[in-house]
Amino acid sequence: LAHAGLLDPTRPGLLLLDLMMPGLSGFDILAQMRNDEQLRYIPVIMLTAASNTLTKLKALELGATEFLSKPVDPSELILRVRNTLVFKVYQDRLANEDLLTGLPNQRVFTEQLQALLAGARQGHTALALLQIGLDRFKQINDSLGHSAGDRLLEAIAGRLRSCVRRSDTLLLSRLEGDEFGVLMPGIESPDAADQMARRILAAMSRPFQHDGQDLF
């Protein structure tokens, strides 16, 4: 790697980074990564023959996830890599997923929307955005409690998923509170968005069950 920018096309799940390389310092790459919005969260295991405390502290201050002294024991390296990747899966879930519904969160939705808008402009294609807000959701929270509201949001996410056919290429998302979003890229006409909206309205028209009560 000549510089951290070479990581952009591949976005690895984990980087093993040597501290000393010909004409290059691992510290420099690590510093570049942590200043790059797209690369800063990639976990980095730093490898070096230097074992002094100052070198280790500098690597950790720059954002190294792990620090291993060479020669590296293969069993220890495998264990560190496995543990780092397990933690990254959890970290990615926190960053990209709405933990209550399991749907992509608002950040993912916004990034996808920006990318799709740029692609639509270049390719002269159309896309649709549906924003879904729940009427009287606050009343349910206030009268039945937030636990009931959470269960309702989970059920609504399930209904939304049921509206998606295998042939559909779209993104469902929970935006915030009681708002959801649907991105529909590459639609041929507004009719596609109309049909999806009608499908969602039909799914939501059936009552939701909570402790023997029907919620509409």
ROTOR-658966 format. One record per residue (C-alpha): residue in one letter; x, z, y. Coordinates in steps of 0.1 Angstrom, whole numbers, padded with zeros to 4 digits, always signed. Layout:
REM ROTOR-658966
AXZY ...
//
This chain:
REM ROTOR-658966
L+0000+0000+0000 A+0014-0010+0033 H-0011+0010+0053 A-0044+0028+0049 G-0063-0003+0061 L-0057-0019+0027 L-0081+0006+0012 D-0110-0008+0031 P-0119-0037+0007 T-0118-0015-0024 R-0129+0020-0013 P-0114+0037-0043 G-0131+0069-0056 L-0097+0087-0057 L-0062+0080-0044 L-0030+0091-0060 L-0005+0091-0031 D+0033+0095-0033 L+0048+0113-0004 M+0080+0092-0002 M+0078+0054-0007 P+0102+0027+0005 G+0098+0024+0042 L+0066+0044+0042 S+0055+0080+0043 G+0024+0093+0024 F+0018+0116+0054 D+0013+0085+0076 I-0012+0070+0052 L-0031+0103+0049 A-0033+0107+0087 Q-0046+0071+0091 M-0072+0077+0064 R-0085+0110+0079 N-0089+0092+0113 D-0109+0064+0097 E-0147+0070+0094 Q-0149+0048+0063 L-0119+0063+0045 R-0117+0100+0056 Y-0138+0113+0026 I-0118+0096-0002 P-0101+0125-0021 V-0063+0123-0022 I-0040+0138-0047 M-0005+0140-0032 L+0025+0136-0055 T+0060+0146-0044 A+0093+0159-0057 A+0094+0182-0027 S+0081+0216-0036 N+0088+0235-0004 T+0059+0253+0013 L+0060+0235+0046 T+0056+0201+0029 K+0026+0214+0009 L+0010+0229+0040 K+0014+0197+0060 A-0002+0177+0032 L-0032+0201+0030 E-0035+0202+0068 L-0037+0164+0069 G-0065+0165+0043 A-0050+0162+0009 T-0074+0173-0018 E-0047+0183-0043 F-0009+0186-0042 L+0012+0181-0074 S+0050+0184-0077 K+0069+0159-0096 P+0076+0155-0124 V+0039+0158-0130 D+0026+0171-0163 P+0002+0145-0177 S-0023+0171-0189 E-0024+0188-0155 L-0028+0154-0137 I-0057+0145-0160 L-0074+0178-0153 R-0069+0176-0115 V-0082+0140-0115 R-0113+0150-0135 N-0121+0180-0114 T-0116+0160-0081 L-0139+0132-0093 V-0166+0157-0104 F-0165+0173-0070 K-0166+0139-0053 V-0198+0130-0071 Y-0214+0162-0058 Q-0200+0155-0023 D-0213+0120-0023 R-0247+0132-0033 L-0248+0156-0004 A-0237+0129+0020 N-0260+0101+0007 E-0290+0116-0009 D-0320+0136+0002 L-0317+0165-0022 L-0354+0173-0023 T-0367+0138-0032 G-0336+0122-0046 L-0341+0092-0023 P-0313+0079+0000 N-0312+0098+0032 Q-0315+0087+0068 R-0277+0080+0072 V-0277+0056+0043 F-0310+0040+0056 T-0295+0035+0091 E-0262+0020+0077 Q-0282-0004+0055 L-0305-0014+0083 Q-0275-0022+0106 A-0258-0043+0078 L-0291-0061+0070 L-0298-0069+0106 A-0263-0083+0110 G-0267-0104+0078 A-0302-0116+0089 R-0288-0128+0122 Q-0260-0147+0106 G-0281-0161+0078 H-0312-0167+0099 T-0333-0147+0073 A-0361-0122+0078 L-0364-0086+0069 A-0391-0060+0072 L-0390-0023+0080 L-0419+0000+0070 Q-0420+0035+0085 I-0444+0059+0067 G-0456+0091+0083 L-0479+0116+0066 D-0510+0127+0084 R-0519+0164+0084 F-0487+0174+0065 K-0481+0203+0089 Q-0515+0217+0080 I-0505+0217+0043 N-0473+0235+0051 D-0490+0260+0073 S-0519+0268+0050 L-0502+0265+0015 G-0466+0273+0024 H-0434+0253+0025 S-0430+0254-0013 A-0463+0234-0016 G-0451+0210+0011 D-0418+0204-0008 R-0437+0197-0040 L-0459+0173-0022 L-0429+0155-0007 E-0415+0152-0042 A-0448+0137-0055 I-0450+0113-0026 A-0414+0101-0033 G-0426+0095-0069 R-0456+0075-0057 L-0433+0054-0035 R-0410+0046-0064 S-0440+0036-0085 C-0448+0009-0058 V-0415-0008-0064 R-0414-0035-0090 R-0382-0045-0108 S-0381-0077-0090 D-0382-0060-0056 T-0349-0057-0037 L-0356-0030-0012 L-0344+0004-0001 L-0367+0035-0001 S-0355+0064+0020 R-0366+0098+0032 L-0359+0097+0069 E-0367+0132+0080 G-0395+0158+0076 D-0426+0139+0065 E-0413+0105+0073 F-0402+0078+0048 G-0388+0043+0053 V-0388+0011+0033 L-0363-0017+0040 M-0373-0052+0027 P-0345-0077+0031 G-0348-0114+0027 I-0385-0117+0028 E-0400-0152+0029 S-0429-0143+0052 P-0447-0113+0068 D-0471-0114+0039 A-0445-0097+0017 A-0445-0067+0040 D-0482-0067+0042 Q-0486-0066+0004 M-0461-0038+0001 A-0479-0018+0028 R-0512-0023+0010 R-0496-0012-0023 I-0483+0020-0007 L-0517+0027+0010 A-0534+0023-0023 A-0510+0046-0041 M-0513+0073-0014 S-0552+0071-0014 R-0553+0089-0047 P-0554+0127-0043 F-0523+0149-0050 Q-0527+0180-0072 H-0515+0214-0062 D-0527+0245-0081 G-0560+0229-0090 Q-0566+0217-0055 D-0569+0180-0044 L-0547+0172-0014 F-0553+0140+0005 
//
